Amino acid sequence: MSVLVITGTGTGVGKTVVTAGIAALAAANGQRVAVLKPAQTGVTATEPGDVDEVAARVPAVTTRELRRFPDPLAPDTAARRVGMPPVRPSEVAAAAVELDRDHDLVLVEGAGGLLVRFDPDGGTLADVAWALGAPVVVVAEAGLGTLNATALTAEALRRRGVVFCGVVIGSWPETPDLATRCNVEDLPVVAGAPLLGAIPAGAAALDPAAFTQVARAALAPVLGGTFDAKDFADTHPA
């Protein structure tokens, strides 16, 4: 299978824009791309969700959302509050396998951080990745506090035997402070995995063509782009 799981060190770190960037580059390369969102929380039935944000940047992408809950809570809690069935990791894995049959790349975007609970049994996105044998990209914040959250996420992945590809900074500020610049070198050290990109803040507001161009420069070759971590560090010295 060609499945890649996108998780984050927490909520609001830029998972969706990173997912869209990877999808845009794959689609521009002629690949058939699908994006799977197991659980969308915090939006009503008529509001755009994360898969809609991806589709706005990558019109050719196939999107699928398994469950939508109105409350901005962890999926397990959100499902319980409205009396809806929770999302099970086995259901997510089955959906990814189904999409994989007709696509060259399937991106599975989690909700919140890696160990946010999907169901009452404690199922998480880590269980999905393990079941699929799929590698994981971790999206992290740029600034102060990100090192601990990234290290904990990396440790959780390795303890579960999940392949950890590397880290992408989900929103790189136009004027990075000292901690942010230092994190360019420190993030791959604490993660024990390479820095695979840094998406400029505001990229999600670009039109599809401009977004693809930005994503190409902001993501590493393994994700379809041209980003070079050493050059990026040299450009943003601490």
N, C-alpha and C positions, 0 to 999 in steps of 0.2 A: 504494500500500500504506500501511497504518497500522501501521508497525513502529517501535518505539523500543528502542534498545540501551542496557543499563545496564552500565557498567563501573565500576572503582574504581581508586584510586591504589595499591592493594595488597590483601593478604588480610586479612579480618576487619574491614573498614572499615564494613560495614553495607549491602552491596549487596542482600542478600535482603530486609531490612526495608524498604528504599526501594522495591524492586520490588513488595513486597506492598502498600505504601502507595499507589503509583500504581494498582495493580490494584484495590484496594479502592474508590478514588474513582471509577474508570471503571465498575466494576460497580454501584456505588450510583447512578450516573447512567444505568443501564440499558444499558450497553454490554456486548457479548460479548467477554470478555477471555481471552487465552491467554498462558501464561508458558512460554517455551522455555529449558531449561538444556542447552546443548550438551554439557558435560562436568562431571560431578559426581565429585569426588575426595575420598578420605579417609573414605568410609563403606562399609559392607558392603551386600550385597544386601538385608538385612532391616532396616537402619537407616533412619530418615527422612533424606531429603536436603533440599536447598534448596526444591525445588518442593513438598515436603510441608509445609514451614514456611509457604510462601505459602498453600497450600490451607487450612491451619489457621486463617489469618486471613481468607481470602477463599473461602468454601465454593463459590461459584458459578464459580470460575475453572477453565479447562481447563489442564492441565499436561502437559508432555512433556519427557522427559529422553532425550537421544540415547545417551549412554554413561556408565557408572558404573565408576570404578576404586577399588580399596580403599585404595591408598596415598595419604597426604596430600601429593601432589607436583603439579608442573605437569602438565597433561593429557598432553603428549607423553611425558614421563618416566614417568608412571604407566602409560600404555598399553604402553610398551616393556618395563617390568619384568614385566608379567603376560602379555605376548605377545598383547595384544588389538589390533585395528586402531585407529588413531588417529582422532580426529574431524577431518574436513577442512572448511575454511571453505565450500566449495561445498555440502557436505552440510547444514551449518547454514543456509545461505541458502535451500536448497531446502525445508527443513522449515519455515522462517519463511513462505515464500511459500505453502506448503500450508495452514498454519494461518490465514494471512491471508484465505483464500477464505471461511472460515466465521466469522470473528471481526471485530469492529470495531477491536480493538487487540491487537497481539502484542508482548509484552515479551521481549527476549532478554537473559538475565542471564549475564554472563561468569564466568570462574573466575579469581580473583586480579586482577592488573592488566591493563591494556589489551594489552600486548605479550607476555603469557605465551603460550608456544608450544603450539598444538594438535597439530601434526604435525611430522615430521622435516624438512619443507620450510620450516618457519618460519611457517606460517599462524597468524594471530592473530584476535582479535575485531575488530580494526581492519579486517582484510580482509573480515570478514563485513559490517560496517557499510557499507564502501565498495561491496561487491557489491550490497547491497540499496538503496543510496542512503538509508540510514536515519540519522536524527539520533542523537546519543549524549548521555546524561546521565552525568556523572562523580560518583561517590560518594567523598567525602574524609573523612579524620579531622578532628577538631576542633582538636587541640592542636599543640604544638610539633613542627615537622618537616613539617607538611602542605603548606606553601607550595611547597617545592621539588618534592615529588612531584606536586602538582597542576599546577604550571607545566610540568613535563616531559610529563605526560599530555596537556595542552592542546596543547603544541607538536607532539607526535607525531600527534595527530588532524589538526591543520591541515596538516602536511606531507604527509599522505595524502589531503587533500581531503575529509575527513569533517566533516559539520556537527556542531558542538559546541553543545548547547543551554545548558548551564550546570552548576553544581555543587550538589550536595546534601550537607550534613553528615550522615553516617550515624548518629552517636550524639552528641547534645548533652548534656553532663553537667549534673547538677542544680546543681553549684557550679562554674562555669567559672573557670579561673585567668586571669591577665593575658594570656598568649599566646593562649589560646582566644578571649577577648573581642576581642583585636586582630585575630584572623583573620577575624572576621565582615566587617570592611571590607577586609582584605587579600586574602582568597581570590578575590573577583571581579576584583580588579586583576591579580593574577598569572595568573589563568585567562583574562583577556580575555573573560569571559562572566559572566552574572549568577549570583548566589546564589539558588538555586531552592528552598531549604528547609533545615530542620534538624530531624531526627527526635529526640525526647527519648529519652535512655537508658532502657531498660526497656520500650519500647513493644511489643516483640515478645512480651512476656508477657501482653498484654491480650487479652480476648475480642474476637471479631470486631466487635461493635458499638462498643465503646470504642476499638478500634484504628482503625476508620474515622474516628471523631470526632477522634482525635489526628492522624491523617494529614491530615485536611482543614485543620487549623490549621498543620500543619508543612510543607506543600508549596504551592508557588506556583500561581497560577491556570492557568498553562500546563500544569501537571501535575494539574489538577483541584481544587486547594485554594484557600486564602485567605491563605497566607503572604505577608507583605510584608517585603522585606529591610530597608528603611529603618526600619520600625517595630521590627523585631527588633534592629537595631543600636542604636537609641535605648534599647531596653529593657535592653541588655547593653553599656553604655558601657565603653570601655577605661580 
